[in-house]
Amino acid sequence: MTLRECERVVVIGGGMAGARLVQQLGAAGAHADVTVVGEEPHAPYNRVLLADVLAGQYEPDVITLPAGPARRLPGVRAVRVDRACRRVVCDDGSVLPYEALVLATGANPVLPPLRGLFTPEGGELPDGVRAFRTMDDCLALRREAEPGTQAVVVGGGLLGVSAARALARRGAQVVLAHQGERLMERQLDAGSAALLRLHLEDLGVEVHTECRVRGLLTQPRRAGGVARSAGAAAESRVVRAVELADGCILDAGLVVVACGVRPRTGLAGAAGLAVSRGIVVDDELRTDDPHVYAIGDCAEHDGVLYGLADPAQEQADVLARVLTGGTGTERYRGTRALTRLTLAGDPATTATTAGTRGPAPARLRAETQTEAKVRAEDEAPAARDPLDLAAFGDPLPRPDDDVVHLADATRGTYRKVVVRDGRLAGGILLGDLTQVGALARTWESDEPLTSEPLHHLLTRDGEALL
Ligand SMILES: Cc1cc2nc3c(=O)[nH]c(=O)nc-3n(C[C@H](O)[C@H](O)[C@H](O)COP(=O)(O)OP(=O)(O)OC[C@H]3O[C@@H](n4cnc5c(N)ncnc54)[C@H](O)[C@@H]3O)c2cc1C
């Protein structure tokens, strides 16, 4: 459909995709009547930069996104979509009629079935246990992570690595427990993951791979030094340790659960829309109801769930053109997204955290606080330069693929591309992103590569090969 003047658009979700859509509708001069229902109380913000807010590098207002022309309902949750009457019902009692409805509900953190995470009755997470998805999670972690706080991050994907690095920069003693063989398995190969691990260890993070967390140990929250009554205690628990599958116990005042995300599809499913792993959309980002669209982390296009910012924004851009008429042939063809991450070393905080590279990690040896402090002062490694990381596509070559691989252990850099059937299939840049722009363009265009030597993909003009 193309919006006509004053037609009502309701956007559920004021996150990165929803905010971008509103901005683009405004830029296209749409005269529609747009309302954004957003469960979070904050102005839209750049979620990708939450780790930098947690690390203290940015204040929250710095990552605010530009707001487009819309009526906003912050702190309001949409609870039902009545497709027959084309209206959205919200938890504050408001009822919002629409001609076009856009679901931009994002994703929820996955909370794995760890013993002690929930009580048998369900209820709240224990105090000190947090996911890392929202500004509120981030602000709470900022309050709770003090220098010396013993923190355990569960999960070594993009989120876990970002959280561990940010907590270390706040001076927390961080253990990162990752079940897989290497960090960021979706993006990195063994060599680059090993280098990333070294960089985290330089920041004072103790990294454990192939390490399964079995559960959390909690205790009743004490008010004024006295445990509350049994009933209240059941509701109010505080984490004290993490139990690993091999029986080791890690003391922890703070636990970040970073075990991936799952698209938020509940509203769509309850409204009878087609849902697979995400809300199923076609090339115009339309669901199986012609008046309802879905974009961002909640949407599944062509069997793909992206879970990344660039695709969310590209989908918003395409939908804005679809809704405003555009060229009449607007289509979303999928996004070839590049994942980027910056890990900045901060010598000041590194010196106050445990430098624990080596086979006998401090927290697993049940080191005392005093031992850790003394050893940290003696051994604190000099932090390396900030580490930039970009990864795309499939970094693991198949038998007939060509691979160009340049690693420099002294500079801590790692560059690799995989070429399949004359096209880029994947790549990793760690520590040296000089070629990232050119590579990203080549990757996004998916054009056959020219006959130039393949190492030119990774090197600047005239750069000597190692
Ligand atoms: C810490 C962190 C680091 C990340 N780093 C990267 C990165 O380096 N690179 C990258 O590409 N991506 C990264 N991502 C992922 C990226 O942030 C997401 O892909 C992006 O935010 C998706 O945008 P979205 O609008 O679909 O979802 P969101 O930004 O999550 O927005 C969805 C919004 O909808 C609201 N909502 C949901 N249901 C309702 C309802 N019923 N009523 C009202 N409101 C509702 C939610 O509260 C939320 O505000 C990161 C994510 C996190 C959390």
PDBQT file of the ligand as one rigid body, heavy atoms in Angstrom, charges set to zero:
ROOT
HETATM    1  C1  LIG A 501      24.876  -4.486  23.601  1.00  0.00    +0.000 C 
HETATM    2  C2  LIG A 501      24.558  -4.688  22.145  1.00  0.00    +0.000 A 
HETATM    3  C3  LIG A 501      25.554  -4.557  21.205  1.00  0.00    +0.000 A 
HETATM    4  C4  LIG A 501      25.288  -4.727  19.865  1.00  0.00    +0.000 A 
HETATM    5  N1  LIG A 501      26.282  -4.571  18.974  1.00  0.00    +0.000 NA
HETATM    6  C5  LIG A 501      26.020  -4.668  17.665  1.00  0.00    +0.000 A 
HETATM    7  C6  LIG A 501      27.053  -4.461  16.706  1.00  0.00    +0.000 A 
HETATM    8  O1  LIG A 501      28.215  -4.258  17.053  1.00  0.00    +0.000 OA
HETATM    9  N2  LIG A 501      26.724  -4.514  15.395  1.00  0.00    +0.000 N 
HETATM   10  C7  LIG A 501      25.437  -4.754  14.987  1.00  0.00    +0.000 A 
HETATM   11  O2  LIG A 501      25.170  -4.753  13.789  1.00  0.00    +0.000 OA
HETATM   12  N3  LIG A 501      24.434  -4.968  15.875  1.00  0.00    +0.000 NA
HETATM   13  C8  LIG A 501      24.702  -4.952  17.190  1.00  0.00    +0.000 A 
HETATM   14  N4  LIG A 501      23.685  -5.159  18.096  1.00  0.00    +0.000 N 
HETATM   15  C9  LIG A 501      22.342  -5.519  17.594  1.00  0.00    +0.000 C 
HETATM   16  C10 LIG A 501      21.529  -4.279  17.216  1.00  0.00    +0.000 C 
HETATM   17  O3  LIG A 501      21.472  -3.410  18.310  1.00  0.00    +0.000 OA
HETATM   18  C11 LIG A 501      20.123  -4.708  16.791  1.00  0.00    +0.000 C 
HETATM   19  O4  LIG A 501      20.252  -5.482  15.622  1.00  0.00    +0.000 OA
HETATM   20  C12 LIG A 501      19.211  -3.515  16.517  1.00  0.00    +0.000 C 
HETATM   21  O5  LIG A 501      19.014  -2.774  17.687  1.00  0.00    +0.000 OA
HETATM   22  C13 LIG A 501      17.856  -3.981  15.959  1.00  0.00    +0.000 C 
HETATM   23  O6  LIG A 501      16.943  -2.915  15.932  1.00  0.00    +0.000 OA
HETATM   24  P1  LIG A 501      15.366  -3.173  16.205  1.00  0.00    +0.000 P 
HETATM   25  O7  LIG A 501      14.700  -1.860  16.111  1.00  0.00    +0.000 OA
HETATM   26  O8  LIG A 501      14.902  -4.294  15.372  1.00  0.00    +0.000 OA
HETATM   27  O9  LIG A 501      15.307  -3.708  17.697  1.00  0.00    +0.000 OA
HETATM   28  P2  LIG A 501      15.551  -2.872  19.023  1.00  0.00    +0.000 P 
HETATM   29  O10 LIG A 501      16.583  -1.839  18.820  1.00  0.00    +0.000 OA
HETATM   30  O11 LIG A 501      15.743  -3.884  20.093  1.00  0.00    +0.000 OA
HETATM   31  O12 LIG A 501      14.182  -2.122  19.272  1.00  0.00    +0.000 OA
HETATM   32  C14 LIG A 501      12.988  -2.797  19.557  1.00  0.00    +0.000 C 
HETATM   33  C15 LIG A 501      12.168  -1.945  20.500  1.00  0.00    +0.000 C 
HETATM   34  O13 LIG A 501      10.831  -2.417  20.512  1.00  0.00    +0.000 OA
HETATM   35  C16 LIG A 501      10.335  -2.320  21.829  1.00  0.00    +0.000 C 
HETATM   36  N5  LIG A 501       9.178  -3.208  21.955  1.00  0.00    +0.000 N 
HETATM   37  C17 LIG A 501       9.142  -4.553  21.801  1.00  0.00    +0.000 A 
HETATM   38  N6  LIG A 501       7.896  -5.018  21.981  1.00  0.00    +0.000 NA
HETATM   39  C18 LIG A 501       7.124  -3.938  22.251  1.00  0.00    +0.000 A 
HETATM   40  C19 LIG A 501       5.747  -3.776  22.543  1.00  0.00    +0.000 A 
HETATM   41  N7  LIG A 501       4.912  -4.805  22.582  1.00  0.00    +0.000 N 
HETATM   42  N8  LIG A 501       5.280  -2.533  22.782  1.00  0.00    +0.000 NA
HETATM   43  C20 LIG A 501       6.134  -1.469  22.742  1.00  0.00    +0.000 A 
HETATM   44  N9  LIG A 501       7.441  -1.569  22.470  1.00  0.00    +0.000 NA
HETATM   45  C21 LIG A 501       7.936  -2.787  22.231  1.00  0.00    +0.000 A 
HETATM   46  C22 LIG A 501      11.532  -2.737  22.657  1.00  0.00    +0.000 C 
HETATM   47  O14 LIG A 501      11.372  -2.350  24.004  1.00  0.00    +0.000 OA
HETATM   48  C23 LIG A 501      12.654  -2.003  21.942  1.00  0.00    +0.000 C 
HETATM   49  O15 LIG A 501      12.808  -0.706  22.443  1.00  0.00    +0.000 OA
HETATM   50  C24 LIG A 501      23.948  -5.026  19.453  1.00  0.00    +0.000 A 
HETATM   51  C25 LIG A 501      22.941  -5.184  20.407  1.00  0.00    +0.000 A 
HETATM   52  C26 LIG A 501      23.234  -5.018  21.747  1.00  0.00    +0.000 A 
HETATM   53  C27 LIG A 501      22.143  -5.190  22.764  1.00  0.00    +0.000 C 
ENDROOT
TORSDOF 0
